[in-house]
């Protein structure tokens, strides 16, 4: 009888001890439903007026200045893979100048090509916030000019993500680095 009583006491201790009250709840499904999917650009603006398309008119509307943004085959992709494995991949049409040229001043003889490239980074969500915390690259650090680290990533509403970062562009005034704010809207949860 004493062994049976000890057995039940051990079972009760195990059952109540396993349900820790201080453990963080697993909200992976909620985050998946809220963020997982592919997003397309709905707006992209620069802090400074720039003439990237070399038409002589500088503007802050990057959808006008870089038409390749709308042709980007990926845009933004968020994958919620598993608990604590949230991935953010922003693809952007990178400028490549003809024959490896990299002039700081405008040269009309230099051809500009665009290649859609991106960097995938881990992220987490700030508690009770709309802020996405992108984790710094540690294993492989991509070229900071072509793949800049975001200064902020926020959830702006249902299906909307805003990314702010500094990008370098080759313009009719030469090379310029400016703050770019891009808003993405989710168009599918399928990745």
Contact map, one row per residue, 1 for C-alpha under 8 A:
11111000000000000000000000000000000000000000000000000000000000000000000000000000000000000000000000000000000000000000000000000000000000000000000000000000000000000000000000000000000000000000000
11111100000000000000000000000000000000000000000000000000000000000000000000000000000000000000000000000000000000000000000000000000000000000000000000000000000000000000000000000000000000000000000
11111110000000000000000000000000000000000000000000000000000000000000000000000000000000000000000000000000000000000000000000000000000000000000000000000000000000000000000000000000000000000000000
11111111000000000000000000000000000000000000000000000000000000000000000000000000000000000000000000000000000000000000000000000000000000000000000000000000000000000000000000000000000000000000000
11111111100000000000000000000000000000000000000000000000000000000000000000000000000000000000000000000000000000000000000000000000000000000000000000000000000000000000000000000000000000000000000
01111111110000000000000000000000000000000000000000000000000000000000000000000000000000000000000000000000000000000000000000000000000000000000000000000000000000000000000000000000000000000000000
00111111111000000000000000000000000000000000000000000000000000000000000000000000000000000000000000000000000000000000000000000000000000000000000000000000000000000000000000000000000000000000000
00011111111100000000000000000000000000000000000000000000000000000000000000000000000000000000000000000000000000000000000000000000000000000000000000000000000000000000000000000000000000000000000
00001111111110000000000000000000000000000000000000000000000000000000000000000000000000000000000000000000000000000000000000000000000000000000000000000000000000000000000000000000000000000000000
00000111111111000000000000000000000000000000000000000000000000000000000000000000000000000000000000000000000000000000000000000000000000000000000000000000000000000000000000000000000000000000000
00000011111111100000000000000000000000000000000000000000000000000000000000000000000000000000000000000000000000000000000000000000000000000000000000000000000000000000000000000000000000000000000
00000001111111110000000000000000000000000000000000000000000000000000000000000000000000000000000000000000000000000000000000000000000000000000000000000000000000000000000000000000000000000000000
00000000111111111000000000000000000000000000000000000000000000000000000000000000000000000000000000000000000000000000000000000000000000000000000000000000000000000000000000000000000000000000000
00000000011111111100000000000000000000000000000000000000000000000000000000000000000000000000000000000000000000000000000000000000000000000000000000000000000000000000000000000000000000000000000
00000000001111111110000000000000000000000000000000000000000000000000000000000000000000000000000000000000000000000000000000000000000000000000000000000000000000000000000000000000000000000000000
00000000000111111111000000000000000000000000000000000000000000000000000000000000000000000000000000000000000000000000000000000000000000000000000000000000000000000000000000000000000000000000000
00000000000011111111000000000000000000000000000000000000000000000000000000000000000000000000000000000000000000000000000000000000000000000000000000000000000000000000000000000000000000000000000
00000000000001111111000000000000000000000000000000000000000000000000000000000000000000000000000000000000000000000000000000000000000000000000000000000000000000000000000000000000000000000000000
00000000000000111111100000000000000000000000000000000000000000000000000000000000000000000000000000000000000000000000000000000000000000000000000000000000000000000000000000000000000000000000000
00000000000000011111111000000000000000000000000000000000000000000000000000000000000000000000000000000000000000000000000000000000000000000000000000000000000000000000000000000000000000000000000
00000000000000000011111000000000000000000000000000000000000000000000000000000000000000000000000000000000000000000000000000000000000000000000000000000000000000000000000000000000000000000000000
00000000000000000001111100000000000000000000000000000000000000000000000000000000000000000000000000000000000000000000000000000000000000000000000000000000000000000000000000000000000000000000000
00000000000000000001111110000000000000000000000000000000000000000000000000000000000000000000000000000000000000000000000000000000000000000000000000000000000000000000000000000000000000000000000
00000000000000000000011111000000000000000000000000000000000000000000000000000000000000000000000000000000000000000000000000000000000000000000000000000000000000000000000000000000000000000000000
00000000000000000000001111100000000000000000000000000000000000000000000000000000000000000000000000000000000000000000000000000000000000000000000000000000000000000000000000000000000000000000000
00000000000000000000000111111000000000000000000000000000000000000000000000000000001000000000000000000000000000000000000000000000000000000000000000000000000000000000000000000000000000000000000
00000000000000000000000011111110000000000000000000000000000000000000000000000000001000000000000000000000000000000000000000000000000000000000000000000000000000000000000000000000000000000000000
00000000000000000000000001111111000000000000000000000000000000000000000000000001011100000000000000000000000000000000000000000000000000000000000000000000000000000000000000000000000000000000000
00000000000000000000000001111111100000000000000000000000000000000000000000000000000000000000000000000000000000000000000000000000000000000000000000000000000000000000000000000000000000000000000
00000000000000000000000000111111110000000000000000000000000000000000000000000000000000000000000000000000000000000000000000000000000000000000000000000000000000000000000000000000000000000000000
00000000000000000000000000111111111100000000000000000000000000000000000000000001000000000000000000000000000000000000000000000000000000000000000000000000000000000000000000000000000000000000000
00000000000000000000000000011111111100000000000000000000000000000000000000000011000000000000000000000000000000000000000000000000000000000000000000000000000000000000000000000000000000000000000
00000000000000000000000000001111111100000000000000000000000000000000000000000000000000000000000000000000000000000000000000000000000000000000000000000000000000000000000000000000000000000000000
00000000000000000000000000000111111100000000000000000000000000000000000000000000000000000000000000000000000000000000000000000000000000000000000000000000000001100000000000000000000000000000000
00000000000000000000000000000011111110000000000000000000000000000000000000000111000000000000000000000000000000000000000000000000000000000000000000000000000000100000000000000000000000000000000
00000000000000000000000000000011111111000000000000000000000000000000000000001111000000000000000000000000000000000000000000000000000000000000000000000000000000000000000000000000000000000000111
00000000000000000000000000000000001111100000000000000000000000000000000000001110000000000000000000000000000000000000000000000000000000000000000000000000000000000000000000000000000000000111111
00000000000000000000000000000000000111110000000000000000000000000000000001111100000000000000000000000000000000000000000000000000000000000000000000000000000000000000000000000000000000000111111
00000000000000000000000000000000000011111000000000000000000000000000000001111000000000000000000000000000000000000000000000000000000000000000000000000000000000000000000000000000000000011111000
00000000000000000000000000000000000001111100000000000000000000000000010001110000000000000000000000000000000000000000000000000000000000000000000000000000000000000000000000000000000000011110000
00000000000000000000000000000000000000111111000000000000000000000000110000110000000000000000000000000000000000000000000000000000000000000000000000000000000000000000000000000000000001111000000
00000000000000000000000000000000000000011111000000000000000000000000000000000000000000000000000000000000000000000000000000000000000000000000000000000000000000000000000000000000000001111000000
00000000000000000000000000000000000000001111100000000000000011100000000000000000000000000000000000000000000000000000000000000000000000000000000000000000000000000000000000000000000001110000000
00000000000000000000000000000000000000001111110000000000000011100000000000000000000000000000000000000000000000000000000000000000000000000000000000000000000000000000000000000000000111100000000
00000000000000000000000000000000000000000011111000000000000111100000000000000000000000000000000000000000000000000000000000000000000000000000000000000000000000000000000000000000000111000000000
00000000000000000000000000000000000000000001111111000000000111000000000000000000000000000000000000000000000000000000000000000000000000000000000000000000000000000000000000000000011110000000000
00000000000000000000000000000000000000000000111110000000000100000000000000000000000000000000000000000000000000000000000000000000000000000000000000000000000000000000000000000000011100000000000
00000000000000000000000000000000000000000000011111000000001100000000000000000000000000000000000000000000000000000000000000000000000000000000000000000000000000000000000000000000011000000000000
00000000000000000000000000000000000000000000011111100000011110000000000000000000000000000000000000000000000000000000000000000000000000000000000000000000000000000000000000000000000000000000000
00000000000000000000000000000000000000000000010111110000111100001000000000000000000000000000000000000000000000000000000000000000000000000000000000000000000000000000000000100000000000000000000
00000000000000000000000000000000000000000000000011111111111000001000000000000000000000000000000000000000000000000000000000000000000000000000000000000000000000000000000000111000000000000000000
00000000000000000000000000000000000000000000000001111100010000001100000000000000000000000000000000000000000000000000000000000000000000000000000000000000000000000000000011110000000000000000000
00000000000000000000000000000000000000000000000000111110000000001100000000000000000000000000000000000000000000000000000000000000000000000000000000000000000000000000000000100000000000000000000
00000000000000000000000000000000000000000000000000111111100000000000000000000000000000000000000000000000000000000000000000000000000000000000000000000000000000000000000000110000000000000000000
00000000000000000000000000000000000000000000000000101111100000000000000000000000000000000000000000000000000000000000000000000000000000000000000000000000000000000000000000000000000000000000000
00000000000000000000000000000000000000000000000000100111110000000000000000000000000000000000000000000000000000000000000000000000000000000000000000000000000000000000000000010000000000000000000
00000000000000000000000000000000000000000000000001100111111000000000000000000000000000000000000000000000000000000000000000000000000000000000000000000000000000000000000000000000000000000000000
00000000000000000000000000000000000000000000000011110001111100000000000000000000000000000000000000000000000000000000000000000000000000000000000000000000000000000000000000000000000000000000000
00000000000000000000000000000000000000000000000111100000111111001000000000000000000000000000000000000000000000000000000000000000000000000000000000000000000000000000000000000000000000000000000
00000000000000000000000000000000000000000000111111000000011111000000000000000000000000000000000000000000000000000000000000000000000000000000000000000000000000000000000000000000000000000000000
00000000000000000000000000000000000000000011110010000000001111111000000000000000000000000000000000000000000000000000000000000000000000000000000000000000000000000000000000000000000000000000000
00000000000000000000000000000000000000000011110000000000001111111110100000000000000000000000000000000000000000000000000000000000000000000000000000000000000000000000000000000000000000000000000
00000000000000000000000000000000000000000011100000000000000011111110110000000000000000000000000000000000000000000000000000000000000000000000000000000000000000000000000000000000000000000000000
00000000000000000000000000000000000000000000000000000000000011111110000000000000000000000000000000000000000000000000000000000000000000000000000000000000000000000000000000000000000000000000000
00000000000000000000000000000000000000000000000001111000001011111110000000000000000000000000000000000000000000000000000000000000000000000000000000000000000000000000000000000000000000000000000
00000000000000000000000000000000000000000000000000011000000001111111100000000000000000000000000000000000000000000000000000000000000000000000000000000000000000000000000000000000000000000000000
00000000000000000000000000000000000000000000000000000000000001111111111000000000000000000000000000000000000000000000000000000000000000000000000000000000000000000000000000000000000000000000000
00000000000000000000000000000000000000000000000000000000000000000111111100000000000000000000100000000000000000000100000000000000000000000000000000000000000000000000000000000000000000000000000
00000000000000000000000000000000000000001000000000000000000001100111111100100000000000000001100000000000000000000000000000000000000000000000000000000000000000000000000000000000000000000000000
00000000000000000000000000000000000000011000000000000000000000100011111100000000000000000000000000000000000000000000000000000000000000000000000000000000000000000000000000000000000000000000000
00000000000000000000000000000000000000000000000000000000000000000011111110000000000000000000000000000000000000000000000000000000000000000000000000000000000000000000000000000000000000000000000
00000000000000000000000000000000000000000000000000000000000000000001111111100000000000000011100000000000000000000001000000000000000000000000000000000000000000000000000000000000000000000000000
00000000000000000000000000000000000000000000000000000000000000000000001111100000000000000000000000000000000000000001000000000000000000000000000000000000000000000000000000000000000000000000000
00000000000000000000000000000000000001110000000000000000000000000000000111111000000000000110000000000000000000000000000000000000000000000000000000000000000000000000000000000000000000000000000
00000000000000000000000000000000000001111000000000000000000000000000100111111000000000000111000000000000000000000000000000000000000000000000000000000000000000000000000000000000000000010000000
00000000000000000000000000000000000001111000000000000000000000000000000001111100000000011110000000000000000000000000000000000000000000000000000000000000000000000000000000000000000000010000000
00000000000000000000000000000000000111100000000000000000000000000000000001111110000000011100000000000000000000000000000000000000000000000000000000000000000000000000000000000000000000000000001
00000000000000000000000000000000001111000000000000000000000000000000000000011111000001111000000000000000000000000000000000000000000000000000000000000000000000000000000000000000000000000000000
00000000000000000000000000000001001110000000000000000000000000000000000000001111100001110000000000000000000000000000000000000000000000000000000000000000000000000000000000000000000000000000001
00000000000000000000000000010011001100000000000000000000000000000000000000000111111011100000000000000000000000000000000000000000000000000000000000000000000000000000000000000000000000000000000
00000000000000000000000000000000000000000000000000000000000000000000000000000011111011100000000000000000000000000000000000000000000000000000000000000000000000000000000000000000000000000000000
00000000000000000000000000010000000000000000000000000000000000000000000000000001111111000000000000000000000000000000000000000000000000000000000000000000000000000000000000000000000000000000000
00000000000000000000000001110000000000000000000000000000000000000000000000000001111111000000000000000000000000000000000000000000000000000000000000000000000000000000000000000000000000000000000
00000000000000000000000000010000000000000000000000000000000000000000000000000000011111000000000000000000000000000000000000010000000000000000000000000000000000000000000000000000000000000000000
00000000000000000000000000000000000000000000000000000000000000000000000000000001111111100000000000000000000000000000000001100000000000000000000000000000000000000000000000000000000000000000000
00000000000000000000000000000000000000000000000000000000000000000000000000000111111111110000000000000000000000000000000001110000000000000000000000000000000000000000000000000000000000000000000
00000000000000000000000000000000000000000000000000000000000000000000000000000111100011111000000000000000000000000000000111100000000000000000000000000000000000000000000000000000000000000000000
00000000000000000000000000000000000000000000000000000000000000000000000000011110000001111100000000000000000000000000000111100000000000000000000000000000000000000000000000000000000000000000000
00000000000000000000000000000000000000000000000000000000000000000000000000011100000000111110000000000000000000000000011110000000000000000000000000000000000000000000000000000000000000000000000
00000000000000000000000000000000000000000000000000000000000000000000000001111000000000011111000000000000000000000000011100000000000000000000000000000000000000000000000000000000000000000000000
00000000000000000000000000000000000000000000000000000000000000000000000101110000000000001111100000000000000000000001111000000000000000000000000000000000000000000000000000000000000000000000000
00000000000000000000000000000000000000000000000000000000000000000000100100100000000000000111110000000000000000000011110000000000000000000000000000000000000000000000000000000000000000000000000
00000000000000000000000000000000000000000000000000000000000000000001100100000000000000000011111000000000000000000111100000000000000000000000000000000000000000000000000000000000000000000000000
00000000000000000000000000000000000000000000000000000000000000000000000000000000000000000001111100000000000000000111100000000000000000000000000001000000000000000000000000000000000000000000000
00000000000000000000000000000000000000000000000000000000000000000000000000000000000000000000111110000000000000011110000000000000000000000000000000000000000000000000000011000000000000000000000
00000000000000000000000000000000000000000000000000000000000000000000000000000000000000000000011111010000000000011110000000000000000000000000000000000000000000000000000000000000000000000000000
00000000000000000000000000000000000000000000000000000000000000000000000000000000000000000000001111111100000001111000000000000000000000000000000000000000000000000000000000000000000000000000000
00000000000000000000000000000000000000000000000000000000000000000000000000000000000000000000000111111000000001111000000000000000000000000000000000000000000000000000000000000000000000000000000
00000000000000000000000000000000000000000000000000000000000000000000000000000000000000000000000011111000000000000000000000000000000000000000000000000000000000000000000000000000000000000000000
00000000000000000000000000000000000000000000000000000000000000000000000000000000000000000000000111111100000000000000000000000000000000000000000000000000000000000000000000000000000000000000000
00000000000000000000000000000000000000000000000000000000000000000000000000000000000000000000000011111110000001000000000000000000000000000000000000000000000000000000000000000000000000000000000
00000000000000000000000000000000000000000000000000000000000000000000000000000000000000000000000010011111000000000000000000000000000000000000000000000000000000000000000000000000000000000000000
00000000000000000000000000000000000000000000000000000000000000000000000000000000000000000000000000001111111000000000000000000000000000000000000000000000000000000000000000000110000000000000000
00000000000000000000000000000000000000000000000000000000000000000000000000000000000000000000000000000111110000000000000000000000000000000000000000000000000000000000000001000110000000000000000
00000000000000000000000000000000000000000000000000000000000000000000000000000000000000000000000000000011111000000000000000000000000000000000000000000000000000000000000000001110000000000000000
00000000000000000000000000000000000000000000000000000000000000000000000000000000000000000000000000000011111100000000000000000000000000000000000000000000000000000000000001111110000000000000000
00000000000000000000000000000000000000000000000000000000000000000000000000000000000000000000000000000010111111000000000000000000000000000000000000000000000000000000000000000100000000000000000
00000000000000000000000000000000000000000000000000000000000000000000000000000000000000000000000000000000011111100000000000000000000000000000000000000000000000000000000000000000000000000000000
00000000000000000000000000000000000000000000000000000000000000000000000000000000000000000000000000000000001111100000000000000000000000000000000000000000000000000000000000000000000000000000000
00000000000000000000000000000000000000000000000000000000000000000000000000000000000000000000000011001000001111110000000000000000000000000000000000000000000000000000000000000000000000000000000
00000000000000000000000000000000000000000000000000000000000000000000000000000000000000000000000011000000000111111000000000000000000000000000000000000000000000000000000000000000000000000000000
00000000000000000000000000000000000000000000000000000000000000000000000000000000000000000000001111000000000001111100000000000000000000000000000000000000000000000000000000000000000000000000000
00000000000000000000000000000000000000000000000000000000000000000000000000000000000000000000001111000000000000111110000000000000000000000000000000000000000000000000000000000000000000000000000
00000000000000000000000000000000000000000000000000000000000000000001000000000000000000000000111100000000000000011111000000000000000000000000000000000000000000000000000000000000000000000000000
00000000000000000000000000000000000000000000000000000000000000000000000000000000000000000001111100000000000000001111100000000000000000000000000000000000000000000000000000000000000000000000000
00000000000000000000000000000000000000000000000000000000000000000000000110000000000000000011110000000000000000000111110000000000000000000000000000000000000000000000000000000000000000000000000
00000000000000000000000000000000000000000000000000000000000000000000000000000000000000000011110000000000000000000011111000000000000000000000000000000000000000000000000000000000000000000000000
00000000000000000000000000000000000000000000000000000000000000000000000000000000000000001111000000000000000000000001111100000000000000000000000000100000000000000000000000000000000000000000000
00000000000000000000000000000000000000000000000000000000000000000000000000000000000000001110000000000000000000000000111110000000000000000000010000100000000000000000000000000000000000000000000
00000000000000000000000000000000000000000000000000000000000000000000000000000000000000111100000000000000000000000000011111000000000000000000000000000000000000000000000000000000000000000000000
00000000000000000000000000000000000000000000000000000000000000000000000000000000000000111000000000000000000000000000001111100000000001111000000000000000000000000000000000000000000000000000000
00000000000000000000000000000000000000000000000000000000000000000000000000000000000011110000000000000000000000000000000111110000000001100000000000000000000000000000000000000000000000000000000
00000000000000000000000000000000000000000000000000000000000000000000000000000000000011110000000000000000000000000000000011111000000111100000000000000000000000000000000000000000000000000000000
00000000000000000000000000000000000000000000000000000000000000000000000000000000000101000000000000000000000000000000000001111100000111100000000000000000000000000000000000000000000000000000000
00000000000000000000000000000000000000000000000000000000000000000000000000000000000000000000000000000000000000000000000000111110111110000000000000000000000000000000000000000000000000000000000
00000000000000000000000000000000000000000000000000000000000000000000000000000000000000000000000000000000000000000000000000011111111110000000000000000000000000000000000000000000000000000000000
00000000000000000000000000000000000000000000000000000000000000000000000000000000000000000000000000000000000000000000000000001111100000000000000000000000000000000000000000000000000000000000000
00000000000000000000000000000000000000000000000000000000000000000000000000000000000000000000000000000000000000000000000000000111110000000000000000000000000000000000000000000000000000000000000
00000000000000000000000000000000000000000000000000000000000000000000000000000000000000000000000000000000000000000000000000001111111000000000000000000000000000000000000000000000000000000000000
00000000000000000000000000000000000000000000000000000000000000000000000000000000000000000000000000000000000000000000000000001101111100000000000000000000011100000000000000000000000000000000000
00000000000000000000000000000000000000000000000000000000000000000000000000000000000000000000000000000000000000000000000000001100111110000000000000000001111000000000000000000000000000000000000
00000000000000000000000000000000000000000000000000000000000000000000000000000000000000000000000000000000000000000000000000111100011111000000000000000001111000000000000000000000000000000000000
00000000000000000000000000000000000000000000000000000000000000000000000000000000000000000000000000000000000000000000000000111100001111100000000000000001100000000000000000000000000000000000000
00000000000000000000000000000000000000000000000000000000000000000000000000000000000000000000000000000000000000000000000011110000000111110000000000000100100000000000000000000000000000000000000
00000000000000000000000000000000000000000000000000000000000000000000000000000000000000000000000000000000000000000000000011110000000011111000000000000000000000000000000000000000000000000000000
00000000000000000000000000000000000000000000000000000000000000000000000000000000000000000000000000000000000000000000000010000000000001111100000000001000000000000000000000000000000000000000000
00000000000000000000000000000000000000000000000000000000000000000000000000000000000000000000000000000000000000000000000010000000000000111111110000000000000000000000000000000000000000000000000
00000000000000000000000000000000000000000000000000000000000000000000000000000000000000000000000000000000000000000000000000000000000000011111100000000000000000000000000000000000000000000000000
00000000000000000000000000000000000000000000000000000000000000000000000000000000000000000000000000000000000000000000000000000000000000001111100000000000000000000000000000000000000000000000000
00000000000000000000000000000000000000000000000000000000000000000000000000000000000000000000000000000000000000000000000000000000000000001111110000000000000000000000000000000000000000000000000
00000000000000000000000000000000000000000000000000000000000000000000000000000000000000000000000000000000000000000000000000000000000000001111111100000000000000000000000000000000000000000000000
00000000000000000000000000000000000000000000000000000000000000000000000000000000000000000000000000000000000000000000001000000000000000001001111101100000000000000000000000000000000000000000000
00000000000000000000000000000000000000000000000000000000000000000000000000000000000000000000000000000000000000000000000000000000000000000000111111110000000000000000000000000000000000000000000
00000000000000000000000000000000000000000000000000000000000000000000000000000000000000000000000000000000000000000000000000000000000000000000111111111000000000000000000000000000000000000000000
00000000000000000000000000000000000000000000000000000000000000000000000000000000000000000000000000000000000000000000000000000000000000000000001111110000000000000000001100000000000000000000000
00000000000000000000000000000000000000000000000000000000000000000000000000000000000000000000010000000000000000000000000000000000000000000000011111110000000000000000001100000000000000000000000
00000000000000000000000000000000000000000000000000000000000000000000000000000000000000000000000000000000000000000000011000000000000000000000011111111000000000000000000000000000000000000000000
00000000000000000000000000000000000000000000000000000000000000000000000000000000000000000000000000000000000000000000000000000000000000000000001111111100000000000000111000000000000000000000000
00000000000000000000000000000000000000000000000000000000000000000000000000000000000000000000000000000000000000000000000000000000000000010000000100111110000000000000100000000000000000000000000
00000000000000000000000000000000000000000000000000000000000000000000000000000000000000000000000000000000000000000000000000000000000001000000000000011111100000000011110000000000000000000000000
00000000000000000000000000000000000000000000000000000000000000000000000000000000000000000000000000000000000000000000000000000000000000000000000000001111100000000011110000000000000000000000000
00000000000000000000000000000000000000000000000000000000000000000000000000000000000000000000000000000000000000000000000000000000001110000000000000000111110000000111100000000000000000000000000
00000000000000000000000000000000000000000000000000000000000000000000000000000000000000000000000000000000000000000000000000000000001111000000000000000111111000001111000000000000000000000000000
00000000000000000000000000000000000000000000000000000000000000000000000000000000000000000000000000000000000000000000000000000000011100000000000000000001111100001110000000000000000000000000000
00000000000000000000000000000000000000000000000000000000000000000000000000000000000000000000000000000000000000000000000000000000011100000000000000000000111111011100000000000000000000000000000
00000000000000000000000000000000000000000000000000000000000000000000000000000000000000000000000000000000000000000000000000000000010000000000000000000000011111011100000000000000000000000000000
00000000000000000000000000000000000000000000000000000000000000000000000000000000000000000000000000000000000000000000000000000000000000000000000000000000001111111000000000000000000000000000000
00000000000000000000000000000000010000000000000000000000000000000000000000000000000000000000000000000000000000000000000000000000000000000000000000000000001111110000000000000000000000000000000
00000000000000000000000000000000011000000000000000000000000000000000000000000000000000000000000000000000000000000000000000000000000000000000000000000000000011111000000000000000000000001100000
00000000000000000000000000000000000000000000000000000000000000000000000000000000000000000000000000000000000000000000000000000000000000000000000000000000001111111100000000000000000000111100000
00000000000000000000000000000000000000000000000000000000000000000000000000000000000000000000000000000000000000000000000000000000000000000000000000000000111110111110000000000000000000111000000
00000000000000000000000000000000000000000000000000000000000000000000000000000000000000000000000000000000000000000000000000000000000000000000000000000001111100011111000000000000000011110000000
00000000000000000000000000000000000000000000000000000000000000000000000000000000000000000000000000000000000000000000000000000000000000000000000000000111110000001111100000000000000011100000000
00000000000000000000000000000000000000000000000000000000000000000000000000000000000000000000000000000000000000000000000000000000000000000000000000000111100000000111110000000000001111000000000
00000000000000000000000000000000000000000000000000000000000000000000000000000000000000000000000000000000000000000000000000000000000000000000000000011111000000000011111000000000001110000000000
00000000000000000000000000000000000000000000000000000000000000000000000000000000000000000000000000000000000000000000000000000000000000000000000000010110000000000001111100000000111100000000000
00000000000000000000000000000000000000000000000000000000000000000000000000000000000000000000000000000000000000000000000000000000000000000000000011010000000000000000111110000000111100000000000
00000000000000000000000000000000000000000000000000000000000000000000000000000000000000000000000000000000000000000000000000000000000000000000000011000000000000000000011111000011110000000000000
00000000000000000000000000000000000000000000000000010000000000000000000000000000000000000000001000000000000000000000000000000000000000000000000000000000000000000000001111100011100000000000000
00000000000000000000000000000000000000000000000000010000000000000000000000000000000000000000001000000001010000000000000000000000000000000000000000000000000000000000000111111111000000000000000
00000000000000000000000000000000000000000000000001111100000000000000000000000000000000000000000000000000010000000000000000000000000000000000000000000000000000000000000011111111000000000000000
00000000000000000000000000000000000000000000000000110101000000000000000000000000000000000000000000000000010000000000000000000000000000000000000000000000000000000000000001111100000000000000000
00000000000000000000000000000000000000000000000000100000000000000000000000000000000000000000000000000000110000000000000000000000000000000000000000000000000000000000000001111111000000000000000
00000000000000000000000000000000000000000000000000000000000000000000000000000000000000000000000000000011111000000000000000000000000000000000000000000000000000000000000001111111000000000000000
00000000000000000000000000000000000000000000000000000000000000000000000000000000000000000000000000000011110000000000000000000000000000000000000000000000000000000000000111101111100000000000000
00000000000000000000000000000000000000000000000000000000000000000000000000000000000000000000000000000000000000000000000000000000000000000000000000000000000000000000000111101111110000000000000
00000000000000000000000000000000000000000000000000000000000000000000000000000000000000000000000000000000000000000000000000000000000000000000000000000000000000000000011110000011111000000000000
00000000000000000000000000000000000000000000011100000000000000000000000000000000000000000000000000000000000000000000000000000000000000000000000000000000000000000000011100000001111100000000000
00000000000000000000000000000000000000000000011100000000000000000000000000000000000000000000000000000000000000000000000000000000000000000000000000000000000000000001111000000000111110000000000
00000000000000000000000000000000000000000001111000000000000000000000000000000000000000000000000000000000000000000000000000000000000000000000000000000000000000000001111000000000011111000000000
00000000000000000000000000000000000000000001110000000000000000000000000000000000000000000000000000000000000000000000000000000000000000000000000000000000000000000111100000000000001111100000000
00000000000000000000000000000000000000001111100000000000000000000000000000000000000000000000000000000000000000000000000000000000000000000000000000000000000000000111000000000000000111110000000
00000000000000000000000000000000000000001111000000000000000000000000000000000000000000000000000000000000000000000000000000000000000000000000000000000000000000011110000000000000000011111000000
00000000000000000000000000000000000000111110000000000000000000000000000000110000000000000000000000000000000000000000000000000000000000000000000000000000000000011100000000000000000001111100000
00000000000000000000000000000000000000111100000000000000000000000000000000000000000000000000000000000000000000000000000000000000000000000000000000000000000000111000000000000000000000111110000
00000000000000000000000000000000000011110000000000000000000000000000000000000000000000000000000000000000000000000000000000000000000000000000000000000000000000110000000000000000000000011111100
00000000000000000000000000000000000011110000000000000000000000000000000000000000000000000000000000000000000000000000000000000000000000000000000000000000000000000000000000000000000000001111100
00000000000000000000000000000000000011100000000000000000000000000000000000000000000000000000000000000000000000000000000000000000000000000000000000000000000000000000000000000000000000000111111
00000000000000000000000000000000000111000000000000000000000000000000000000000000000000000000000000000000000000000000000000000000000000000000000000000000000000000000000000000000000000000111111
00000000000000000000000000000000000111000000000000000000000000000000000000000000000000000000000000000000000000000000000000000000000000000000000000000000000000000000000000000000000000000001111
00000000000000000000000000000000000111000000000000000000000000000000000000001010000000000000000000000000000000000000000000000000000000000000000000000000000000000000000000000000000000000001111
